[in-house]
């Protein structure tokens, strides 16, 4: 009976043992202004930690909304420029890759 209990306890721990020592790289997302002139609005969204060579979908929500595709390079980094004229207000940019939420960031347009 003791052997059965030991085997049952060990089999319950297997999923946790398989995860031991594995790290998950967290994705980042940053939005910055890249205006060349006061009349030319530009938002640059950059990030890292994404799956290499796969598209990342950037959903923009706030006073206006939109969706942009940022292809990740071999190192898992992304950059997308948004030249659409966006009204003033708070915004949230959310990055997803293969239907999985990766990162989000907020920013304001004055």
Steps between C-alpha positions, in 0.01 A plus 500: 500500500790735576635452147164591348487822704857592401425442131180705526683786672784492248265495201316803640832690513613420143343810338674722755832321455481548124463876550792526743790700362313626191463872461247689295625806319262785558412720207528877521313778322588872498328789321692821426442809293700520178361830370725661241298821496219624727247445220620146413385261771688173540492234773774237508420175679793272578530177691708191563455145623266382224516179297764537229384571143130502592250783469392691809161669489484840668147602600462868574203611709405835645347812349557328164584138427695301246691182437856477371727209412861502616716217366749378760859463384724199571575633848129546583507882484226711345461859380193656346439865405149641520453804278120510529373829642372406845279732709620618838444269793622188679581184302587139573716292266471124545726246330386146423681221323330176395188602695698544824518832685866594521525858628320833519586863560308824540577844362334842462474725199472862614 
